[in-house]
């Protein structure tokens, strides 16, 4: 808008109207500058807000995806927990089996060394004579069935008995101690179903499958002695709970010897679980070979689902 111009015939003074209109023009220019500055500020704020909105949208999308992921994890938490527990069960079975096998080997070596040291003195002539007399006494004692003779030692001379006393005492003494710190292994016990009427019983022993699978060629050791004790105790429990004829099957589970008992055709006592746990403790109580190897045996109760994957 053009500025008001007054024709004043060369005079400098201007009418009031001109000054007033010039004031309006100055106001308009100032106001226009203010508006443009305000619009520029608003535009910058809008751009900033749009950037923040875009970032918020990206964050919201990322949070939505993360929320869905965590919800899926929550839904699969029970399944993942079981999977991890199964892995730990397999690891524990391997650890216990290896520990017992290691101590079985060490105990066998210690007993063998003791027997060799004892046997070194049996080559003397008077010892050979004493041993021969003892073996003859064994045959005579076996022939006197139902007699009053309690042991072949009572049928040999006092001289032979005195010579053989250290060897007879060693033969009946506990295995020599390994002098190792105590270590515990677990016998896994599981009843299926875990609640209600039992249909199957499973025990996983911390001994290699070879204890049963290669029983005819495998030398007896700490592992086989433990297996004998547990299996005998289970047979006693089955008789006590009313299942003396239950089908018993020996199988391999993760390299360990497992004892599976089918109970589906038998109505057994409801306290089967407690009796089995108690029988394991009783079976190993006072076992001299375990004491010498410093091995403690504990019964560990597991639900069948933790063994299902391993047994399959």
Secondary structure, 3 states (H helix, E strand, C coil): CCCCCCCCCCCCCCCHHHHHHHHHHHHHHHHHHHHHHHHHHHHHHHHHHHHHHHHHHHHHHHHHHHHHHHHHHHHCHHHHHHHHHHHHHHHHHHHHHHHHHHHHHHHHHHHHHHHHHHHHHHHCHHHHHHHHHHHHHHHHHHHCCCCCCCCHHHHCCHHHHHHHHHHHHHHHCCCCCCCCCCEEEEEEEEEECCCCCCCEEEEEEEEECHHHHCCCCCCCCHHHHHHHHHHHHHHHHHHHCCCCCCEEEEEEECCEEEEEEECCCCCCCCCHHHHHHHHHHHHHCCCHHHHHCCEEEEEEECCCHHHHHHHC
